[in-house]
Amino acid sequence: MTLAAGRQSIFITGAASGMGRETARLFREKGWFIGAFDLNLGGLQALQAELGADNCVIQTLDVSDKGQFDAAVATFGEATGGRMDILFNNAGIVMRGFFDEMPFEDQLKIINVNVIGVLNGTHSALPLLKATPNALCFNTSSSSATMGMPLIAVYSASKHAVKGLTEALSNEFRRYDIRCADALPGLIRTGMPSEEMMAAAPDKGPFRLIEAIEVAKAVWDSYHSDQLHWYIPEELAELDKAAGNNPELLRDKLGRHMQP
């Protein structure tokens, strides 16, 4: 008998806090077995204490390291009998500033976590996903993948990459009965936005402050749907349409507070 004991299971990166933590909580409430992975061991241990040691497996993971990801998936597979119903590639980082003022090493770190981390996770988890009927590969993209955003240029580019990869694999992986989808969150109450950003958020509109549980709900709903993109809040879909219909207008709106 495996630790998961036949329960459906979800593998979550960035699980120690924010959207990953809320997803772990929600899926545990639904009776699922949780694989929680993060660099923050203390956060993982606190989550394990909350969920119960019989309901989850935890392990530190640097998603940019393929060897570590292989080891994490192996640990998860031992607990689930070689199955994985959902891979949630959620871990990500953001750094803000003008492109030419941001150290190149920081830009590479963003790419290594946000893009290479998703590639590593998808490659490592694919054998377990293939072995599980109706499996789902769910990735965290961003509202900044609708249009390139100033002051987070490399982050925005990384999330465009995640969105494009999700779209392509949603077709490629059909031959394995694996679905792919992504979340495009706006301003979410996590540790990533600054306190100043959250305090300045409008009360209404697509960039109002949203609780992290809303992303967790989107992951749950995605497992029971064939929808490709999950905009959080839903009004962000209009931003995606605007970027396609008139990118110059949206570019100028986004840049109106930038210095010439």
Backbone as a ProteinNet text record, in pm:
[ID]
protein_1_A
[PRIMARY]
MTLAAGRQSIFITGAASGMGRETARLFREKGWFIGAFDLNLGGLQALQAELGADNCVIQTLDVSDKGQFDAAVATFGEATGGRMDILFNNAGIVMRGFFDEMPFEDQLKIINVNVIGVLNGTHSALPLLKATPNALCFNTSSSSATMGMPLIAVYSASKHAVKGLTEALSNEFRRYDIRCADALPGLIRTGMPSEEMMAAAPDKGPFRLIEAIEVAKAVWDSYHSDQLHWYIPEELAELDKAAGNNPELLRDKLGRHMQP
[TERTIARY]
84.8	0	88.3	62.5	138.5	81.9	159	114.6	-13.4	-23.6	-143	-265.4	-244.3	-353.3	-464.1	-423.9	-520.4	-587.3	-556.1	-617.3	-558.7	-637.4	-582.9	-477.5	-383.7	-267.4	-228.1	-172.4	-125.9	14.9	102.4	241.6	248.2	286.8	283.5	422.3	473	595.2	558	649.3	616	503.5	504.1	390.3	395.9	507.3	523.4	445.7	399.9	330.8	241.1	162	85.6	-7.2	-4.9	-97.8	-74.9	49	78.6	23.6	41	-8.1	-160.8	-227.1	-373	-424.3	-350.7	-389.7	-375.9	-268	-249.6	-363.5	-400.4	-509.5	-642.1	-671.7	-798.9	-807.3	-701.9	-705.7	-707.2	-644.2	-653.2	-798.2	-868	-1009	-1092.6	-1049.2	-1121.6	-1084	-992.6	-956.1	-836.4	-765.6	-649.8	-524.7	-427.4	-294.2	-205.5	-125.5	-50.7	99.4	164.9	309.6	348.1	415.4	447.9	598.7	640.7	782.9	814.9	928.2	964.1	1107.3	1170	1299.9	1285.7	1167.9	1142.9	1103.4	1201.9	1174.8	1083.3	1104.8	1019.5	874.2	850.7	714.3	652.5	732.5	683.3	649	732.9	706.9	580.3	558.5	435.5	313.3	325.9	216.1	189.3	294	277.4	207.1	241	174.9	26.8	-6.4	-146.7	-223.7	-162.4	-231.6	-234.5	-132.4	-118.5	-16.1	75.5	185.9	138.9	21.9	-31.4	-96.4	-112.4	-184	-94	35.5	124	266.6	345.1	488.9	552.7	658.6	726.4	873.3	932.5	1075.2	1121.8	1240.8	1294.2	1328.9	1310	1330.3	1366.6	1478.4	1514.7	1470.6	1363.1	1304.7	1398.6	1498.8	1592	1696	1696.2	1791.7	1719.5	1751.3	1680.3	1700.8	1820.2	1846.7	1759.9	1744.6	1657.4	1512.2	1471.6	1332.6	1309.3	1404.3	1391.9	1376	1456.1	1450.4	1316.7	1264.5	1135.5	1022.9	1024.9	922.5	933	1057.1	1075.1	1015.7	1038.2	979.6	827.5	773	628.4	574.6	642.4	597.2	597.1	693.2	695.4	573.6	530.4	415.4	282.9	278.4	151.6	140.9	240.4	235.7	257.3	337.3	371.4	266.1	181.5	75	87.6	32.1	26.3	-92	-196.9	-315.9	-295.4	-225.7	-197.9	-53.5	15.3	142.1	111.4	140.9	117.5	252.6	297.7	421.5	392.9	408	365	479.7	593.1	703.4	747	771.6	815.4	871.3	949.5	1003.8	985.6	984.6	975.3	1072.5	1136.5	1219.2	1180	1167.9	1117.7	1227.8	1218	1312.8	1328.1	1388.8	1415.7	1512.7	1488.5	1568.4	1717.7	1755.5	1897.3	1960.7	1877.6	1930.2	1929.5	1873.1	1867.7	1991	2061	2178.1	2142.8	2230.3	2207.5	2187.5	2261.3	2249.5	2108.7	2045.8	1907.8	1811.2	1836.1	1751.1	1758.7	1880.5	1896.2	1826.5	1829.7	1763.7	1613.5	1554.5	1412.4	1381.9	1463.5	1442.8	1462.9	1565.8	1595.6	1484.8	1422.1	1312.9	1181.7	1147	1013.6	996.5	1104.8	1095.7	1161.6	1290.6	1359.8	1294	1244.7	1176.5	1053.9	978.2	860	901.8	1005.8	1056.9	1104.4	1180.2	1229.6	1113.4	1015.2	902.5	825	802.4	725	800.1	929.8	1010.2	1013.5	1038.5	1054.2	924.6	813.7	685.2	615.5	660.1	586.2	561.9	658.1	626.9	510.8	501.6	390.8	259.6	264.8	144.5	93.2	184.4	145.5	78.8	120.7	68.3	-64.3	-114.3	-235.2	-343.1	-454.5	-561.6	-610.4	-636.5	-693	-605.8	-474.2	-383.6	-383	-341	-338.6	-203.5	-145.8	-27	-72.9	-66.9	-117.1	-1.7	11.1	123.1	75.2	156.4	126.8	193.5	113.6	161.4	134.2	83.9	64.2	-17.3	-80.8	-144.8	-42.9	83.8	189	223.2	157.8	172.6	68.3	-16.3	-110.8	-44.3	41.5	116.3	242.9	355	479.4	466.8	495.4	474.4	604.5	604.2	723.6	758.2	887.3	945.1	949.8	889.3	903	923.9	1009.6	1022.9	1061.3	1163.2	1209.8	1108.5	1050.1	942.8	828.1	788.6	680.7	715.1	840.1	884.3	879	917.5	916.3	774.6	679.1	541.5	475.9	519.7	480	526.9	648.4	702.4	619.1	580.1	498.2	362.8	304.1	174.6	186.3	289.1	307	335.3	416.4	445.4	317.9	237.6	111.8	21.4	10.7	-75.1	-26.2	104.7	159.2	143.1	174.9	167.5	24.4	-69.7	-209.9	-253.2	-187.9	-212.9	-122.8	5.8	99.7	65.8	26.2	6.2	-128.1	-212.5	-339.9	-318.4	-208.5	-185	-154.2	-132.8	-109.6	-226.6	-337.2	-450.7	-410.1	-321.3	-278.8	-328.6	-400.7	-446	-347.3	-346.2	-260.2	-343.3	-315.1	-383.9	-293.9	-331.1	-252.1	-340.9	-285	-348.4	-276.5	-353.4	-297.3	-348.2	-285.4	-333.5	-290.7	-372	-336	-262.3	-312.8	-249.7	-306.7	-224.8	-268.1	-200.4	-274.5	-218.4	-126.7	1.3	104.3	226	338.9	460.8	531.3	481.8	551	522.4	396.7	374.2	417.7	471	509.6	385.2	403.3	292.2	238.1	329.1	288.7	199.2	235.1	154.6	15.6	9.7	-120.5	-205.7	-140.5	-214.8	-269.7	-197.3	-238.3	-333.6	-366.5	-453.5	-591.3	-651	-786.4	-889	-1001.5	-1108.6	-1181.3	-1179.8	-1249.5	-1156.5	-1198.5	-1122.5	-1032.3	-967	-888.8	-765.5	-718.2	-598.8	-630.2	-753.7	-786.2	-715.7	-701.4	-631.9	-719.2	-662.8	-735.1	-669	-749.2	-694.3	-638.5	-534.8	-466.1	-556.4	-658.1	-749	-818.1	-832.9	-899.2	-817	-685.7	-600.4	-616.6	-619.3	-639.5	-770.2	-875.3	-1004.5	-995	-913	-896	-826.3	-729.6	-663.2	-765.9	-847.3	-951.2	-1048.9	-1097	-1192.6	-1129.5	-1002.6	-934.6	-930.5	-915.9	-912	-1043.6	-1150	-1282.7	-1331.1	-1237.6	-1271.9	-1166	-1200.7	-1103.4	-1058.5	-1090.6	-1052.9	-901.3	-847.2	-702.2	-645.7	-698.4	-647.1	-746.8	-695.2	-776.9	-729.8	-810	-777.4	-833.4	-750.4	-790.1	-754.7	-855.1	-997.6	-1028.2	-1151.2	-1189.2	-1177.1	-1187.2	-1178.3	-1044	-942.9	-812	-814.5	-914.2	-927.2	-943.7	-1009.1	-1027.2	-894	-802	-668	-594.7	-613.1	-551.1	-606.5	-737.3	-798.9	-748.3	-737.2	-690.5	-548	-466.2	-327.8	-320.2	-412.4	-413.7	-474.3	-576.1	-647.6	-576	-512.7	-448.2	-329.2	-220.8	-107.1	-43.4	-48.1	12.2	-63	-195.5	-275.7	-249.2	-247.5	-222.4	-80.1	14.5	153.3	160.4	92.5	98.1	28	-78.8	-146.6	-56.8	10.8	98.9	218.9	261.3	381.8	359	235	207.4	273.4	310.8	377.1	529.5	578.7	722	786.9	907.9	981.7	1028.2	1034	1078	1226.3
-119.3	0	124.2	212	336.5	439.5	545.7	650.4	716.6	731.7	793.4	703.5	573.8	477.9	490.2	506	508.5	641.8	741.4	872.7	942.1	1031.2	1115.5	1207.7	1251.6	1321.3	1439.6	1540.6	1660.7	1694.8	1724.3	1763.3	1915	1987	2133.5	2189.7	2273.2	2346.8	2484.8	2542.6	2668.7	2651.2	2537.6	2500.1	2557.5	2617.8	2660.8	2786.6	2858.9	2984.7	3020.8	3125.5	3184.6	3089.3	3096.6	3019.6	2869.9	2828	2685.9	2631.1	2706.6	2663.4	2654.9	2755.1	2752.9	2636.7	2603.7	2489.5	2359.6	2346	2226.6	2212.4	2321	2317.7	2276.9	2337.7	2309.5	2163.9	2114.4	1976.5	1875.9	1910.6	1823.1	1816.5	1932.1	1933.4	1845.8	1833.8	1751.6	1604	1570.1	1430.5	1383.3	1475	1437.2	1422.5	1350.4	1339.1	1448	1512.7	1630.2	1602.8	1644.2	1651.6	1797.6	1840.7	1982.1	2002	2088.9	2107.3	2256.2	2292.9	2434.1	2442.1	2558.1	2581	2608.4	2652	2693.5	2573.1	2510.3	2390	2419.7	2532.7	2567.1	2580.8	2643.7	2656.7	2523.1	2433.9	2300	2221.2	2232.8	2160	2210.9	2341.8	2397.4	2348.3	2339.2	2289.3	2142.6	2064.9	1922.8	1904.9	1988.9	1981.4	2012.8	2103.4	2140.4	2031.8	1975.3	1877.6	1739.1	1708.2	1574.7	1494.5	1431.2	1360.1	1245.1	1190.6	1080.6	1128.8	1260	1315.1	1387.5	1388	1461.8	1409.8	1446.8	1426.5	1560.5	1595.5	1722.9	1698	1792	1782.2	1916.3	1959.5	2082.9	2061.4	2166.7	2155.7	2290.8	2293.6	2405.5	2365.9	2426.2	2382.3	2402.3	2487.5	2511	2400.7	2305.7	2194.3	2067.1	2017.8	1900.6	1777.8	1760	1645.1	1647.2	1765.5	1777.1	1748.5	1792.8	1768.2	1618.9	1551	1405.9	1335.7	1380	1318.7	1346.5	1466.6	1501.6	1418.2	1402.2	1321.5	1175.8	1126.8	989.2	970.3	1066.1	1060.3	1058.5	1145.1	1152.4	1021.2	967.2	843.9	725.9	722.1	616	624.1	748.1	766.6	740.5	752.2	741.5	615.5	530.2	411.7	442.3	544.2	576.5	654	728.5	805.7	953.3	1039.5	1182.6	1238	1276	1327.8	1470.5	1552	1689.4	1725.2	1780.7	1849.4	1998.6	2067.1	2210.8	2280.9	2323.6	2400.1	2544.2	2570.4	2697.7	2787.7	2730.5	2809.9	2918.7	3037	3146.9	3260.1	3345.5	3463	3584.3	3701.7	3826.4	3926.4	4005.4	4117.4	4236.7	4352.4	4469.8	4572.1	4641.5	4746.9	4760.9	4870.6	4889.1	4781.3	4732.3	4624.5	4656.2	4778.4	4813.4	4839.1	4845.6	4867.4	4740.2	4633.5	4507.5	4423.1	4370.9	4286.6	4167.9	4137.8	4026.9	3895.3	3877.3	3754.6	3738.9	3850	3843.5	3806.9	3858.8	3825.3	3676.6	3622.3	3478.8	3395.6	3442	3368.3	3359.7	3470.3	3469.6	3364.2	3360.5	3262.3	3120.3	3100.6	2965.7	2910.1	2995.1	2948.5	2939.9	3047.1	3057.3	2978.7	2962.1	2889.5	2752.1	2749.5	2621.2	2535	2598.2	2522.1	2449.2	2514.2	2449.6	2338.3	2362.5	2256.7	2136.6	2163.2	2054.4	1974.1	2046.2	1977.4	1892.1	1945.9	1872.5	1749.5	1764.1	1648.4	1542.1	1585	1488.8	1415.2	1486.5	1428.4	1351	1365.4	1307.4	1157.3	1076.9	933.2	905.3	979.7	959.1	1010.3	1122.3	1174.9	1077.8	1020	922.5	800.9	764.9	644.9	669.3	794.3	830.5	877.5	809.2	852.5	993	1071.5	1205.1	1298	1283.6	1367.1	1509.8	1603	1744.2	1805.1	1875.7	1956.8	2102.4	2161.7	2297.2	2388.4	2499.9	2591.5	2728.9	2796	2934	3027.9	3092	3198.7	3330.3	3431.4	3560.4	3651.9	3751.6	3855.7	3930.4	3926.3	3991.2	3911.7	3797.5	3721.3	3762.2	3859	3912.7	4021.3	4100.5	4207.1	4231.1	4252.1	4278	4398.5	4379.7	4483.9	4555.2	4689.6	4763.2	4738.3	4745.1	4727.1	4581	4491.7	4347.4	4277.7	4333.7	4286.5	4139.3	4098.5	3960.1	3865.4	3906.1	3826.7	3808.6	3917.7	3912.2	3817.7	3826.3	3736.5	3590.7	3566.1	3428.6	3373.1	3457.4	3410.8	3397.6	3479.7	3455.3	3316.2	3280.3	3149.1	3036.9	3052	2949.8	2936.8	3050.1	3046.9	2977.5	3012.3	2950.1	2802.1	2762.7	2620.6	2545	2603.1	2538.2	2516.8	2617	2606.2	2495.3	2489.6	2387.8	2247.1	2231.7	2099	2051.8	2146.5	2105.2	2024.1	2046.1	1963.9	1840.5	1860.1	1747.4	1634.9	1671.4	1570.2	1499.4	1540.5	1470.5	1323.4	1294.8	1155.4	1068.2	1130	1055.9	1069.8	1130.4	1156.7	1249.1	1344.7	1445.2	1581	1650.6	1784.9	1888.2	2005.5	2114.8	2242	2320.5	2447.8	2537.7	2666.4	2757.6	2860.6	2921.3	3033.9	3161	3266.8	3398.4	3494.6	3491.8	3575.2	3720.7	3808.6	3949.1	3977.1	4068.3	4103.4	4013.4	3920.6	3821.9	3850	3836.1	3858.6	3741.6	3757.3	3659.5	3737.5	3669	3736.5	3806.9	3792.9	3851.1	4000.2	4045.6	4190.4	4261.7	4381.3	4459.2	4506.6	4542.9	4596.8	4724.2	4803.3	4926.8	4898	4795.5	4759.8	4714.2	4632.5	4581.6	4693	4784.3	4895.5	4989.9	5000.4	5092.6	5029.2	4902.1	4832.6	4897.3	4908	4964.1	4871.5	4927.4	4846.6	4762.4	4808.4	4738.8	4722.5	4640.3	4624.8	4503.4	4475.2	4352.5	4345.9	4460.6	4459.5	4491.4	4459.8	4466.7	4351.6	4364.5	4262.7	4139	4022.3	3895.4	3803	3727.9	3634	3509.6	3451.9	3338.7	3216.8	3204	3089.9	3086.3	3201.1	3203.9	3129.6	3133.7	3056.6	2907.9	2872.6	2732.7	2679.5	2760.7	2719.7	2698	2780	2763.7	2632.1	2593.2	2463.6	2351.3	2359.9	2257.7	2252.5	2368.5	2373.5	2324.5	2352.7	2311.1	2159.6	2090.7	1944.5	1888.5	1963	1917.5	1989.8	2039.1	2118.1	2096.9	2137.1	2135.9	2278	2374.1	2513.5	2528.6	2608	2622	2729.6	2850.7	2963.6	3003.4	3023.7	3064.1	3201.5	3302.9	3440.9	3471.3	3527.3	3550.9	3694.8	3787	3764.2	3749.3	3711.3	3679.5	3799.4	3921.3	4040	4052.1	3983.1	3989.8	3931.6	3850.6	3798	3912.1	4020.1	4135.7	4202.8	4200.3	4255.5	4174.5	4043.2	3957	3989.3	4009.5	4044.7	4180.2	4276.1	4409.5	4405.3	4320.5	4309.5	4254.9	4164.8	4111	4205.6	4280.1	4367.1	4498.9	4553.9	4684.3	4694.1	4625	4623.9	4760.8	4846.7	4979.6	5064.2	5056.9	5132.5	5083.9	4952.6	4898.8	4931.2	4922.4	4959.7	5101.3	5193.9	5333.8	5356.6	5282.5	5293.7	5244.3	5133.3	5078.2	5167.8	5239.8	5320.2	5465	5501.4	5643.7	5704.5	5618.7	5670.7	5654.3	5602.2	5583.6	5716.1	5737.4	5855.8	5839	5946.9	5935.7	5904.4
0	0	0	-94	-100.9	-3.2	21.1	111	59.6	-72.2	-129.8	-119.2	-106.7	-85.8	-189.6	-317.1	-425.6	-450.3	-369.4	-389.9	-512.7	-573.1	-678.4	-619	-703.5	-649.8	-737	-670.5	-738.3	-689.8	-783.8	-758.6	-775.3	-669.5	-670.2	-643.2	-733	-704.6	-650.4	-572.4	-506.9	-407.6	-337.3	-252.8	-112	-73.9	64.8	98.7	-2.3	24.1	-93.4	-74.3	-183.5	-255.3	-388.1	-470.1	-456.2	-444.9	-428.3	-298.4	-191	-60.3	-59.5	-116	-120.4	-205.5	-311.3	-394.4	-316.6	-241.6	-158.8	-58.7	4.2	102.2	37.3	-75.7	-142.1	-186.2	-248.4	-297	-181.7	-71.1	46.1	94.9	94.8	133.8	42.6	-82.2	-179.8	-170.3	-79	-58.6	-138.4	-202.7	-283.7	-197.4	-253.9	-194.1	-254.6	-170.5	-211	-212.9	-320.7	-325.3	-322.3	-216.8	-197.9	-206.8	-297.8	-325.5	-334.2	-273.3	-264.5	-211.6	-225.4	-162.8	-13	29.5	166.9	252	316.8	395.1	512.7	579.7	692.8	652.6	538.6	488.8	454.6	397.4	364.5	490.1	592	716.1	784.2	777.9	834.4	757.6	626.8	544	574.7	589	621.5	755.2	852.6	983.1	970.7	881.1	860.2	785.5	681.5	598	660.3	739	795.1	717.4	787.2	722.1	634.4	663.2	582.3	452.8	440.5	325.5	227.1	252.9	164.3	174.6	75.9	79.7	48.9	120.5	99	68	-5.2	-36.9	-90.6	-50.4	-105.9	-253.1	-331.9	-476	-535.2	-604.2	-691	-831.2	-880	-1006.7	-1125.1	-1110.7	-1220.8	-1233.4	-1138.5	-1137.2	-1180.5	-1299.8	-1353.4	-1265.8	-1212.3	-1125.9	-1001.6	-942	-825.4	-862.1	-980.9	-1021.5	-1043.6	-1105.1	-1123.1	-988	-890.1	-757.4	-689.5	-706.5	-646.4	-706.5	-837.6	-904.4	-860.7	-842.2	-795.9	-656.7	-568.1	-434.1	-441.1	-524.2	-541.6	-597.9	-698.6	-760.7	-665.4	-574.8	-473.8	-383.5	-354.7	-265.5	-333.9	-467.7	-540.4	-625.5	-620.7	-705	-851.4	-878.9	-1017.3	-1092.4	-1022	-1085.8	-1048.9	-1134.9	-1109.2	-1187.5	-1115.9	-1184.1	-1233.2	-1154.1	-1194.9	-1163.1	-1260	-1238.4	-1238.1	-1129.4	-1119.3	-1115.6	-1234.5	-1245.5	-1202.7	-1074.6	-1018.2	-974.2	-939.8	-885.4	-983.7	-931.4	-1016.8	-932.9	-995.8	-927.8	-1017.8	-956.3	-1031.5	-971	-1055.4	-1012.1	-1098.1	-1036.4	-1106.4	-1128.6	-1240.6	-1272.9	-1422.3	-1464.7	-1606.5	-1655.7	-1776.5	-1833.8	-1828.1	-1867.3	-1875.5	-1739.4	-1634.1	-1499.8	-1415.5	-1468.7	-1394.9	-1426.6	-1326.7	-1352.9	-1442.3	-1535.4	-1627.9	-1553.1	-1442.5	-1364.5	-1308.3	-1268.7	-1219.2	-1331.3	-1450.7	-1564.5	-1596.6	-1591.1	-1616.7	-1509.3	-1384.9	-1277.2	-1302.5	-1349.5	-1381.8	-1488.1	-1593.1	-1700.8	-1648.8	-1567	-1518.4	-1430.5	-1350.3	-1264.6	-1342.1	-1412.6	-1472.3	-1600.9	-1676.3	-1804	-1793.3	-1759	-1746.8	-1640.3	-1533.2	-1429	-1480.4	-1569	-1627.8	-1724.1	-1801.3	-1890	-1809	-1703	-1618.5	-1561.1	-1507.2	-1446.2	-1544.2	-1662.1	-1761.6	-1809.3	-1836.7	-1877.2	-1767.2	-1643.5	-1534.3	-1503.6	-1509.2	-1468.9	-1579.4	-1701.4	-1814.8	-1801.3	-1755.6	-1742	-1647.3	-1537	-1444.1	-1502.5	-1572	-1636.2	-1742.8	-1819.6	-1921.8	-1859.7	-1739	-1672.7	-1603.6	-1607.9	-1535	-1631.8	-1642.9	-1734.2	-1701.1	-1805.5	-1791.4	-1706.6	-1716.7	-1639.5	-1694.2	-1608.8	-1644	-1610.4	-1705.8	-1683.4	-1677.4	-1559	-1538	-1500.8	-1573.3	-1554.1	-1508.9	-1428.8	-1391.7	-1490.7	-1573.1	-1659.8	-1585.8	-1652.8	-1587.1	-1677.4	-1616.3	-1696	-1781.1	-1741.6	-1820.8	-1945.5	-1964.8	-2088.9	-2191.9	-2158.2	-2256.7	-2341.5	-2278.8	-2346.3	-2265.8	-2332.5	-2261.9	-2170.4	-2041.7	-1941.8	-1907.7	-1906.3	-1866.2	-1720.1	-1690.9	-1558.1	-1513.7	-1589.7	-1564.8	-1699.1	-1782.6	-1920.7	-1929.1	-1853.9	-1862.8	-1799.3	-1688.1	-1626.9	-1726	-1788.8	-1886.7	-2000.5	-2049.2	-2156.1	-2111.1	-1986.2	-1935.9	-1931	-1897.7	-1887.8	-2025.9	-2122.5	-2261.5	-2305.4	-2266.3	-2302.9	-2242.6	-2116.6	-2051.1	-2120	-2155.2	-2222.9	-2358.4	-2435	-2566	-2555.9	-2458.4	-2438.1	-2402.5	-2315.6	-2276.3	-2396.8	-2480.9	-2599.7	-2692.6	-2714.5	-2804.7	-2748	-2619.7	-2560.1	-2541.3	-2535.4	-2523.7	-2644.5	-2757.1	-2875.1	-2878.5	-2854.5	-2863	-2766.1	-2643.3	-2539.7	-2548.9	-2643.8	-2661.2	-2694.5	-2761.6	-2799.9	-2678.7	-2562.6	-2438.3	-2340.3	-2382.2	-2294	-2179.2	-2207.9	-2110.5	-2158	-2071.5	-2102.9	-2048.8	-2109.2	-2064.1	-2052.8	-1950.7	-1931.1	-1847.7	-1839.7	-1758.3	-1690.1	-1586.7	-1518.6	-1558.9	-1582.7	-1610.9	-1503.2	-1386.3	-1276	-1291.8	-1235.1	-1228	-1099.1	-1019	-892.4	-783.4	-736.2	-638.5	-504.9	-397.1	-264.5	-227.5	-257	-222.5	-174.1	-160.4	-120.4	-234.6	-357.3	-472.5	-491.5	-491.3	-503.2	-375.6	-389	-271.7	-197.9	-71.6	6.1	-58.1	-116.3	-182.2	-302.5	-380.6	-497.5	-456	-352.6	-309.4	-249.9	-176.8	-117.6	-223.8	-336.3	-443	-543.4	-524.4	-620.3	-624.2	-743.1	-752.9	-690.6	-653.6	-594.7	-698.9	-823.6	-930.7	-1050.2	-1145.5	-1268	-1266.8	-1379	-1393.3	-1303.7	-1254.2	-1170.2	-1024.7	-983.4	-841.5	-769.5	-639.9	-562	-546.2	-582.8	-580	-478.3	-405.4	-307.9	-378.6	-320.3	-382.3	-399	-315.7	-326.7	-462.1	-527.4	-657.8	-762.7	-750.3	-841.2	-812.1	-685	-647.9	-704.8	-699.5	-754.7	-906.1	-972.4	-1116.9	-1149.9	-1067.2	-1088.9	-1073.7	-970.6	-948.9	-1065.5	-1106.7	-1217.2	-1347.1	-1365.5	-1487.1	-1500.9	-1388.1	-1395.1	-1445.8	-1427.2	-1468.7	-1594.4	-1673.7	-1791.2	-1899.1	-2020.4	-2130.2	-2165.7	-2081.3	-2106.8	-2101.7	-2191.5	-2204.1	-2112.1	-2119.8	-2041.8	-1933.3	-1812.6	-1699.2	-1652.6	-1684.4	-1648.1	-1509.2	-1423.4	-1285.1	-1247.4	-1247.9	-1272.2	-1421.5	-1451.9	-1588.8	-1683	-1629.7	-1715.4	-1786.9	-1737.9	-1802.2	-1943.4	-1972.8	-2108.7	-2208.8	-2166.2	-2254.1	-2285.2	-2188.5	-2212	-2318.4	-2313.6	-2414.2	-2552.9	-2560.3	-2688.4	-2737.2	-2646.8	-2683.3	-2735.9	-2676.6	-2721.8	-2863.4	-2897.1	-3032.3	-3133.6	-3092	-3184.9	-3211.3	-3108.4	-3124.9	-3028.6	-3058.3	-2964.7	-2944.6	-3046.7	-3032.6	-2929.4	-2934	-2838.2	-2696.4	-2677.9	-2544.6	-2499.6	-2591.8	-2559.9	-2505	-2571.6	-2530.8	-2397.1	-2370.8	-2242.4	-2129.6	-2153.5	-2051.4	-2026	-2129	-2116.1	-2082.2	-2051.6	-2036.4	-1912.3	-1815.7	-1697.8	-1703.5	-1814.7	-1830.9	-1871.4	-1827.4	-1868.6	-2013.2	-2092.1	-2229.9	-2237.4
[MASK]
++++++++++++++++++++++++++++++++++++++++++++++++++++++++++++++++++++++++++++++++++++++++++++++++++++++++++++++++++++++++++++++++++++++++++++++++++++++++++++++++++++++++++++++++++++++++++++++++++++++++++++++++++++++++++++++++++++++++++++++++++++++++++++++++++++

